[in-house]
Structures are given as C-alpha cells and as structure tokens.
C-alpha cells in the first residue's frame, strides 16, 4: 500500500503513495498517520508535519465519501511538499460552495461517524500555501495542495532512508 | 495539571497509556466532529469526545493530542484498542457527560484551545 523511494541523488525526492477505495473509512486515518510518521522521520517541523497529515486525512476522506476510488501521492522535494489527490467519481458541481465551511453533501451515516462536517476543503486550504482543484462532474477531481518549506525545515530531507 | 489529576477529577478509567499520565495538560477541546478537531484543536491539547470509533484515535494521533477522554462512560471496543497503534495517546473514559466533564476541567484551570490563537 505504501511505497517509498528516493530518486536521483542530485535532486532528492521522496514519494508516498496511498490507494484509496470507496467506503474504506479506516484508510483515511491510516494514510494520515503513516504520512505523519514518515515526515517526522525526515525531521520536518511538527506544525508542518501536522498540516500535511491533515491535508492527507481530509483529501482521503473526500475520496472515501464522495468518489469511487482514487489515489494520493505525497511528493517531498527540498523546498516544498506536494499532496496530489486524484479520484474517479462524481466530481464537484460547485467548488465555491464546497469551499464554504459547513456546506456538506455527505450522507447521514457518514456524519454519524463524525465526518462530513463540511470542513474538508476549507481545512485543506487552511493547511496549504497553494491549493488547486480541477474537477469534472461525472468524471472526478484532482486536488493539488502545496506546502513550501524553509531551508530550516528541510535540513534532513537530503539524507536518511526511511520506512513507514 | 497532569493527566493523572484529570483522571481523579473526572473519576475516569484509564483504558491505555497508564505510563503517560504524568503529562501536563493546559488546554482541552471538546467536539464530536473529526474535521473540527483537525482544524481547531492545537497540538498538546486534551481531546474530549463521545465518539469512540477508530477515526477519533487516528485523529488524536494526527493532531498530537495529549490524550483522549471519552465521555458518558463510552469506550472504544476491545478490537479497536488492540488493533490501533495508539501507544503514544493515553485513552480515558469518564462516566460524566460532556458538559459536566468540560465544566469540571474548566473550573480546575484547564483552558479551551483554538489552533493558532491564544485564549
């Protein structure tokens, strides 16, 4: 489920991948926990690690609730972290409305679990420096959240193998 | 105050994390919505909730919670407790309802927390 590799030596890049299936509610929290552990091993600051884990949690939960299936990739390069979420699903008919805190189309049983509060996309926006959403109704959604890192946040990224 | 004092005040049962009860608690956040926990609760806060599903424990991990207090005598099932990697999060269960839990902790000096905002 989790794949981690380090590519070209002169351009360090670590990638975490998670496959997310419809109605697999546990995978969302697990993806976030694993992301957090991996980023902690890289030595990133606690607040940044938490923000990225929150983005992964919310993006994964959006796929679980609203899409048929999807995948999340977390790409770590020296100056930024990119969370890329791609799903096959119903898409978002009105992004502006979906970005509004409290607006939710989640079904009742999802809300009973404590999800579907209408805070997912607003939370992702709050935790990222840049957020781009491309969606096609009836086809799916691609979300790209970027978090920029200061040199002090990334001093250990270029070294260290890690396992999650 | 420490988590152990929280346990005393709330007459709470320790579900797991007995060895972590010396942790200092300054702020708490009470909520039954996962997204709200993620967006509003700061690190190092005590989470008070009536949700007992595995998602709450994952959320507590992601938000770096000091611990979780389940109210109304609720407890996660044995399966959840055994399956999850919750080693760093002490879990407590109090028979008190959520309002009484918050009131007691607040009157004993625990403050409410808002992420990024000093209260």
HADDOCK unambig.tbl for C-alpha pairs under 7 A between the chains (distance, minus, plus):
assign (segid A and resid 26 and name CA) (segid B and resid 55 and name CA) 6.84 0.50 0.50
assign (segid A and resid 29 and name CA) (segid B and resid 55 and name CA) 6.09 0.50 0.50
assign (segid A and resid 29 and name CA) (segid B and resid 58 and name CA) 5.25 0.50 0.50
assign (segid A and resid 29 and name CA) (segid B and resid 59 and name CA) 6.81 0.50 0.50
assign (segid A and resid 30 and name CA) (segid B and resid 58 and name CA) 6.94 0.50 0.50
assign (segid A and resid 32 and name CA) (segid B and resid 62 and name CA) 6.80 0.50 0.50
assign (segid A and resid 33 and name CA) (segid B and resid 58 and name CA) 6.61 0.50 0.50
assign (segid A and resid 33 and name CA) (segid B and resid 61 and name CA) 6.86 0.50 0.50
assign (segid A and resid 33 and name CA) (segid B and resid 62 and name CA) 6.06 0.50 0.50
assign (segid A and resid 36 and name CA) (segid B and resid 62 and name CA) 6.95 0.50 0.50
assign (segid A and resid 50 and name CA) (segid B and resid 62 and name CA) 6.29 0.50 0.50
assign (segid A and resid 50 and name CA) (segid B and resid 63 and name CA) 6.41 0.50 0.50
assign (segid A and resid 53 and name CA) (segid B and resid 62 and name CA) 6.40 0.50 0.50
assign (segid A and resid 54 and name CA) (segid B and resid 38 and name CA) 6.51 0.50 0.50
assign (segid A and resid 114 and name CA) (segid B and resid 32 and name CA) 5.84 0.50 0.50
assign (segid A and resid 114 and name CA) (segid B and resid 33 and name CA) 4.46 0.50 0.50
assign (segid A and resid 114 and name CA) (segid B and resid 34 and name CA) 5.34 0.50 0.50
assign (segid A and resid 115 and name CA) (segid B and resid 33 and name CA) 6.15 0.50 0.50
assign (segid A and resid 115 and name CA) (segid B and resid 34 and name CA) 5.72 0.50 0.50
assign (segid A and resid 115 and name CA) (segid B and resid 35 and name CA) 6.72 0.50 0.50
assign (segid A and resid 117 and name CA) (segid B and resid 33 and name CA) 6.62 0.50 0.50
assign (segid A and resid 117 and name CA) (segid B and resid 35 and name CA) 6.53 0.50 0.50
assign (segid A and resid 119 and name CA) (segid B and resid 35 and name CA) 5.75 0.50 0.50
assign (segid A and resid 120 and name CA) (segid B and resid 35 and name CA) 6.46 0.50 0.50
assign (segid A and resid 123 and name CA) (segid B and resid 39 and name CA) 5.93 0.50 0.50
